[in-house]
Amino acid sequence: MSSTPQASPQGKVSMQKWTIGEVVIVVDPDSPCNGRSGRVTGLIQGGAVSVRFADWTYGMFDSRQLKRSGERPRDAGLEQST
């Protein structure tokens, strides 16, 4: 007996997959971190994403609160001042 048809519930289809080290921007008007960009440091089961900001503070966000910045993740670059 295989339960493969139920392996991917409907809700998970729309969930975005984040990559560790990827640069994301918080898009949640209710969050004090709204508009800040940070780097994904961890993915927690259930859809939560851990994000580290340039000042080394961390935040835990839902996938819906984040969007890709479009910036390619690099080892150096996020912390540099302009």
N, C-alpha and C positions, 0 to 999 in steps of 0.2 A: 504493500500500500504506500503510495507516494502522496505527499501533501504539497507538491510543488505548485499547483495552481494558486494556493493560498499564501505562497511565500512572499508575494509582493502586494500588500494591502493597497487599496486605492489611494489612501492619503499620502503614501510615501512617493508616489509618482511625481508630484509637483515639488517635492522637497529638493532644494538645491544642494548639490554636494560641494562642500568647501574643501580646500586643500590647505594643509598645514603650511604656514609661511606666506599664504596669499594675503594681499592687501585688500581690506574691505572698509566700507564706510557705513557708519551707523545711520539709519534712516528711521528714526522713531521720535516724533515730536514730544512724546511724554518722557523720553529718556534724557537725563542730564548730559549724556554723551552724544546726543544728536549732532550729526555733522562731523564728528571726529573720525579720523581714519586710523586704523590699527592693523596689526598682523594677526592672523589666525594662529593660535598656539595649541588648540585642542578641540576635539570633537567629542561631545558627550552623548551617550546613547539617549535617544528621545528627541534629538534634534537641536540641543543646546550647543552653542559655539562659544569657546573661550577666546577672547581677543585681548592682545597686549597693545597698549598705546605707546607713543613715542616717549612719554615720561615714565615708562615702566609701571604704569597702573594697569590693572586688569579689569575686564568686564565679562559678564556672561550674558549672551544674547540668544534670542530665538532666530532661526534662519530668516524669518519674515522681517526682522529688524535690520538686516544687513543687505548691502548690495556690493557688488564688485566695483573696485575703484577703476578698473581698466589698466591699472599700472601693473607691469610684470613684476612678480616677486623677485627681488635680488637679495643677495646676502648683505650688501651694504646699500644704503640709499634712503631708507625710511627715516632714520634718525638724523640725517644731515640737515643743517640749517641753511636756509637760502639767503 
